[in-house]
Amino acid sequence: MLRYAFACGCRLAKGLHLRSGVQQRVPQWLARRGRSTATVQATVPNAATDRIVGSWLVACSGMVVGAVVLGGVTRLTESGLSMVDWHLIKEMKPPSTQTEWEAEFEKYQQYPEFRIMNHGMTLPEFKFIWYMEYSHRMWGRLVGLAFILPAAYFWRRGYLNRTMKGRVLGLCSFVCFQGLLGWYMVKSGLEEKPDSHDVPRVSQYRLAAHLGSALLLYCGSLWAGLSLVLPQHKLPDTRQITVLRRFAQGTGGLVFLTALSGAFVAGLDAGLVYNSFPKMGERWIPDDLLAFSPTLKNFFENPTTVQFDHRILAISSVAAITGLYLFSRRIPLPRRTRIALTSLLAMAYMQAGLGISTLLLYVPTPLAATHQSGSLALLSLAIWLLAELRRVVR
């Protein structure tokens, strides 16, 4: 019997498959100990499981997009400070009776936003902004479940290799961190600021950190997913391909930085100053560009400087993408890579048009939300291009 089991194990090790279609590996120490290798059920990553895990990560990145868009609309409708408490489980059930709604409204009335800006707000108006923030928080919890529960399943089934385990663990940890950072941001808008005469708003620094971490989570999950889903290219490892890849990496970083700078624009309502283009008012460089002291403070707290920086970054991104496209025309590339480059170029000019229109029309909510979504689309295309170019045969 032992001899028969050993023979079966050798056949399995040479390439036979179990009914599940997953190739089995037979450790030599099992054979030496005389144990039956026919009963070993060690699932290992293969092309089929990689596609499953990759599709899951791409789907998770799409859910992160939903969270970012919802967060942007919540900010544009000034709904983010309507929920003054944070409870992981308790707040999942919204108020259902008139008494519960009135109690929730009374809690909101104790904070600066109501007393300074919304002191004439009615209960139906409060319900609207409350549900906006509620939908954003619940979607965030759904994103967390979409990451953590499948990750635990894939980990247990052995679908993840060592490298992917580290990536997935980092992404799941980042989701939890993102939730805590969101509450830390909201808390800054609920604090009393007796020395400030400005309207109550969250800290632009915390808003930028919250958006930045969401963008990192999105980029990480989309990159990991595409690395498993996209078929491999056989690009020659030439100097031109190397330069193109580095050019694309720098351009992608510039697109990310431009999207992140939008958080400071939103946090300071900088889109409501100098609503003209290409000049800011009557000048190319406004007089109050460096009005704050020390000078460094202007780049993060002066609305004029923040808008100016966002303009410069956006123009630089469009110029870099245009240069990347023109440089790539001299290089023979696969059709899918060429499509990624062309799509990136088209989206860059569309996003620039959306940004200019949003500025000239004094930031209408639908157009501003579309502009923010466009930044994610542009970032997605940049990541897709990088995923195509990284597949170089060495």
N, C-alpha and C positions, 0 to 999 in steps of 0.2 A: 504493500500500500504506500509506504513512504517513497519507494522508487517511482511508483506511478505518479504520485503528487509532484515529485521533483521534475519528472519529464513534462508534466503539464505546465509547471512554472516556467521551464525553459522556453516552451512554445509561446507562452504569453509574452515573455521578455523579448522575443524576436519579432513581435509586431502584431499579434492577434489582438482583437478588441472584445470587450465585454458587450452585453446587450445594450448598455447605455451609450455605446459609441465612444467612450472615453478610454484612451490608451492607459494600460496599467503597467507600472514599473515594479519589478520584483527584487527586493533587496537581497543581496547574497547571504546576509547573515541569517535570513529566514530559512534558506535552503540548507545552510550548514547545521542549523539546529533541528532540521528534519520536520519543520512545520509545513502545513499545506499552504502553498502560495495561491491556490485556486480560490481561496476565500478572502484574499486581500482586496479591499475596496478603497484604494487610494486615488481619489480624483485629482488630476493635475490640470493646470491651465493649458488650453489648446486654442486653435483658431476659432472654434465655435464659442467657447466660454469667453474668449477675448471680445468677440462681437457683442455678446450679451452684456458684459461689464462696460464696454465702450458705449453702447447704446444707452445704458442706464446713466452714465456720467454726462452724456450729452443732454439727456432729458432733464437731469438735475440742473445743468447749467441754464436750460430754458426756464426752469422754475425760478432760478435766481434772477433772471431777466424780469419775470413777472413781479418779483419782490421790489426790484429797483424802480420799475415803472410805477407801481403802486405807491412806493415811497415818494417819488417825485410828484405825483398827483396830490398826495397828502400834504406835501410841503406847499404846493402851489395854491391849494384851497385853504391853507392855514388851519389844517385839522390836526396837526401832530401833537398839540398840547391838550387835546380834549379829554384824553384818558390820563388821569393824574395819579393812578396807582399802577403797579406792575406786579402781577401774580401769574406764575407759570400755568396753573391749572384753573384757579378760581375765576379769572377774567374770561375764560373761554365761553362762559354762559352769559349772554347779554341780558340787560334788564328786560323784564317781560311784563311788568305791571306799571301802572301810572305812579304808584308810590316809589318803586325802585328807580324809575327814570327821574323823578323829582329829587330823590336822594343823590343820584349821580350828578345831576345838574347843580345841586347845592355844593357838592365838593368842588366842582369846576369853578364856581363863583368865588371861591376863597383864594384863587390864584391870580397873579398879575394880568394875564391875558384878558380875563373877563373884566376886571376892574378898570383897565386902561383902554382896551380896544373894543370889547364886546359887551359892555354893560347894558346895552339895549337888546341883547340877543333873546329870542324866545325859545321855548322848549323844542318846538319842531326844528328850528335852525340848529340847535345844539345836537339833536339826534343825527342830523346829516353829518356834521364834522366828527361826531363820535363814531359813527359807523364807518367813516373813511379810515380813521385810525385803527379801528377794530379789524377791518378787513386786511389792513397791512400787517398787523400783529399776527392774525390767524394764518395768513399766507406764510409768514415767516416760520411759524410752527410746523406748517405743512412741508415746507422746504427741509426743515430739520428731520422730520420723519422720513422724507423721501431719500435723504442721505443715509441716515443711521440704520434704519431697518433693513434695507437691501444690503448694505455693507456687512451687517452681521451675518446675513444669510450667505452671501458670497464668500465671506471669510470662512465660515463653517464648512461650506461645501468644497473649499479648496480651489475656488476660481481665481484667486489672487496670488500672483507670485510675490516674491519678497519685495521687489521695488514697488509694485502696485499696492501692497499692504501699507507701506509707509505713506504713499500718496493719499490713499483713502483715509487712513487714520488722521493725517493732517487736515484733510478737507472736513471730516466730521468734527474735529476739534474746533476748526475755524467757524463752523456753523454755530456752535455753542457760544463761542467768543463774540460772534456777530450779534447775537441776541442780547447779550449783556451790554455790549457797546451801544446798541440802540437805546436801551433804557438810560444808560449814562448820558447819552445825547439829550434825550427828552428831559431828563432831570435838570439840565442846565437852563432850560426855558421856563421851568417852574420856580426857580429860585428868586427870592426877593433881591432887587438891585436898587437900593435907595439912592445911590449916587448917579444912576443912569436915567436919562430923560428919553431914551430911545424906546421904540415899541418892543414888547417882550418877544424874544425869539431865542432859538437854541443857539449855542455857541457854534460859530462857523468852523472852528477847529474840530469840534466833536462831530459836526456834520460831515466834514471832509474825511475824518477818520472812519466814520460809519460807511460812507459811500466808497471810500478807498478799499476798505476790507471786503465790501460786497463785490467790488470789481475784481479784487484778487481772487476771491472765492469763485467767481464766474470764470475768470481766465484759467485758473487751475483746473477746474472740473472740465471745461471745454477742451483744454489742451490734452488732458489725460484721456478723455473720451475719444478725441480725434486720432490720437496716437494708436488706439486699438482698433478703430473702425475703418480708417482710410487704408485702401490698398497701397502697398509700397511702390514707390517710383524707383526706377533705375537711372538716376541722374549721374552723369560723369562728375567726378570730383575735380573739376577744373578751377582755375583761379577766378574765372568769371562767375561761376556758381557760388564760390566762397564769398566774393565781394557782394553779390546779389543777396545772399543770405544775411550777411552782416548789415547791409543797407536796410533790408526788410526788418531786422531786429531793432535797429535804431528808430525806424519809422513807427513800428509798433509801440515802442516805448514812448514816443512823442504823442501818439494818439491816446495812449493811456493817461499821460500827464495832462493833456488837454481836457479829457473827460473829468479828471479829478479836479482841475481848476474850476470846473462848472459848479462844484460844491460851494466854493467861496462866493461865486456869483449869486447862487441861490441863497446862501446864508446871510448875505448882506443886502439882498435885493438890488444888486449892482446892475441888473438889467433895466432898471427904471431910471438910470442916469445916462445922459448923453445918448438919447435915442435917435442917432443919425449914423450914417455910414457913407463913405469910408472915414470921413473926419469925425472927431468927437467935438460936436458943436461947430465952431468956426475954425478950429485948429486941429492940426495933426497930432500934436502933443498938448493936452490940456494943462492949464496953469496949476491946477490943484493936484497934479499927479503925485507930487512928493510933499503934500501939505502937512503930514504927520511927522512927529519927532519921537523917537529916532527914525531914521529913514527906513530901516527894515520893517517897521510896523506898517508902512503903507501897503506892502505886498500882501498883507493878510487882513487888514482892517479898514483900509481906505477903499470905498466902493469904486471910485474912479480908477485907481491903480489896478484893482482886481479885474474890472472890465477890460482895461487896456491890456493886461497880461493875457486874459482869455482870448482877446482878439489876435494878439501876436502869436500865441500858441496855435490857434486855429489856422491862421494863414500859413504858419510854418508847416503844419501837418499837411495841408493841401499841397504846398510846394514840394514837400518831401515825397508824398505819394505820386505826384506828377513826375518827379525826377526818377523815382523807382520804376514807374511804368515805362518811361522813355528808355531807361538803361536796359530794361528787360527785353526790349524789342530787338536788341542785337544778339540775344541768346536763344538758341533753340530750346523750347520748354514743352513739356507734355500739355495736352489740351486742357486738362483740369486745372493745372497751375496757371495757365494763361487766362482761364475763366476767372480764377480767384483774383488775379491782378486787375483785370478789366472791371470786375465788380467793385473792387476796392476803390479804383479811380472814380467810377460813376457815383458811388456812395459818398465819397469825399466832397464832391461838388454839390451833391444834393444836400448834404449836411450843412455845408457852408451857406447854401441858399436858405435853409430852414433857420439857421442862426441869425442871419441878417433880417429875415422877415419877422422873426420873433422880436428882435430889437426895435425895428422900425414901427411895429404895431403895438408897442408898449406891453409886451409879454402877455398875450392872451393865453389862458390856461390850456386849451386844446393844442395850440401851436407850440407852446413851451414844452408840453408833455411829449409831443411828437419829436421835437428837437432832442430831448433827452433820450428818447428811444433810439433816435438816429445815431447817437454817440455809441450806444451798445451795438447797433448793427455794424457800424464802422469798425469797432474794436473786434467784433466777431470775425469779420472778413480779414482783418489783419492777422488774427490767430490762425484762421484757416490757411492763409498764405504761408505763414511760418511753419505750420504742420506739413505743408506740401514740400517746402524747401529743405526741411530738416532731414528728409529721407535721402541721404546721399550715400552711395556705395563707396566704401573706402578700400 
